[in-house]
Amino acid sequence: MNIARWLTEAPPSIRWHRGRLLTALLYRRAFADIGRGTVIVSPRQLRGVGGISIGRDCAIYAGAWLQTEAGGTIRVGDGNYFGHDVHIHAIDSVSVGDNCVFADGVFVASTDHGRDDRSAVRGTGPIAIGNRVFLGQRATVLGNVTIGDDATVGAGAVVTRDVPAGAIVAGVPAKPTRKSAT
């Protein structure tokens, strides 16, 4: 393999170590708080980072978009995994508990664009995501929603209402499929 191909297809470990270095040297100084052991790998967009706090031992993979608008906050607990292209956008508060998994392409937003002026953004209500929540690939969570501990949101689901603890929801809009056995 030639050097150009090797650099183009850099092993994940190189991207991880680069992200670990940037998190330690740059992001930790810019964000409201980043806990020990957290790594942000090749983010797409980081805006309003003074309103973002991330706990310990979180892995945030390539393409992440984390953004707060004036007055908005994002609070992420410990031990979370955010897959590729996860997008979290807050005007109203967004909180994520501990040990959650957000699969690739998850979108969480307490924001919306105005109907008369598309450049204007407004809050849609706070979002609270509990502990040990799994959000499947390309799931969407909209404002004014609470997702309880140990809930599962299916791939492609659009969450517009509260999800009880332990529930499994899927579809557009997301509806319960069954209650978890635990």
N, C-alpha and C positions, 0 to 999 in steps of 0.2 A: 504494500500500500504506500503511495507517495505521501509526502508531508502535507500537501494541500488537501488531499482527501481526508487524511487523519485529522487535520485542524477543522475541516468542515464538519466532519462527523465526530466531533469531540466526545469522548466517553462521558457518560453521565457523572462519573466521579469528578471529572475536571470542572464541569459546570457547578456541581455541588460545592466543591472547595472554593471556587470563585465566589459563589453566593455566600458561603460562610464568611469569607474574608470581607466582602462588601457589607454584610450584616454587622459584623463586629466593628469595622472601621468607619462606616458611613451611616447606615440606617439607624444603628443604635443611638447615634447622636441627634438624628433628625426626628425620629418618632417620639411620641409622648413616652412610650416605654416598650422595650423589647426584652423578653426574658432570656436567661441563659439557655443555650442549646438550640435556640430558634434560628432557622436558616430561611432566607428569602432568595430563591434561585431565579435569576433573569426575569424580573417583573416587567410587564408591558407598560403599566402606568402606576405611579405613586403620587397622589395629590392630597393636600391637606393632612400630611402625615403627623402634624402636631396634635391632631385629634384621634390618632390611632394608637392603641395599646395592644400588644401581643404578648401572651404568657410564655412560659418556659417550654422548651422541647417541641416547638411547632415546626412543621415542614410546609413551606409554601412554594409550590413549584412554578416552573416557567410560564410566563404569560399572565401571571396574576395582575389584576387591576384592583387596587385598593384606593378609595377616594372618599374624602369627607368634604362637604360644603361648609360654609360658615355656620358654626354652632353645632354641626353634626359630630358624632363620635362613633368609632368602631372599637369595641372591646372584645378581644379574643382570649379565651382561657388557655390552659396548659394542655400540651399533648395533642394538638389538633393537626390534621393532615388536610391540606388544600391541594387538590390535583391541578393539572395544567388548566390555564385559562379561567380560573375562578375569578369572578368579578363581584366585589362588594362595594356598594355606593350608598353613602349616608348623608341625609340632611337631618332626619330624626335619628335617634340612637339605634345602633345595631349592636347586639351583644350575642356572643357565641360562648357556650359553656366549655367544659373540658372534654377531651378525648373524642371529638367529633371527626367525621370523615366527610369531606366535600369532594365528590368525584369530579372529573374533568368537566369544565364548562358550566359549573353551577353559577347562577346569577342571584344575588341577594340585594334588594334595593328598597330603601325607605324614601325614594325620590320618584318624581314623575315630571314630565315636561308639560308646560301650559298648553292649552288647546288653541288659544288666540295667538300667543307668542311662543313659538316652539323653542326659542332660546332661553326662556325663563324656566327655572326648575322650582319645584315646591316639595315640601315634605308630605309623606303619605301615612305617617304614623310609625312608631317604634317597632322594631323587630327584636324578639327575644328567642334565641335558639338554646335549648337546654343542653345537658350533658349527654355524651354518647349518642348523639344524633347522627344518622347516616342520610346524606342527601345524594341521590343517584345522579348519574351523568346527565348534564344539561337541565337539571331541576331549576325552577325559578321560585323564589320566595319574595312576595310583595309586601308592602308596608302594612302596619297595624296587625301583625300576626305574631303569635307565640307558638313555638313548637316545643312540646314537652320532652322530658328526659327519655332516652331510649327509643325515640320515634324513628321510623324509616320512611323516607320520601322517595318514591320510585323515579326511575329515569324519565326525564321529559315532563314530569309533573309540574303544575303551576299551583303553588300554595297561595290561596287568597283568604283562607280562614284559619283559625287556630287548630292545631293538631294536638290531641291529648297525649300524655305520656304513654309510651309503649305502643302507640298506634302505627299502623302501616297504611300509607295513603299513596294513591297513584291517580293519574289522569289529569284532564284539563276541563274544569278546575279539579284540583286534587280532592279525592273523596276516600273515606276509609275502605280498605279491602277486607281487613279483619283485624282483630285485636291480637297483639303479640302474646305468646304463651307465657312469657316471663313477667 
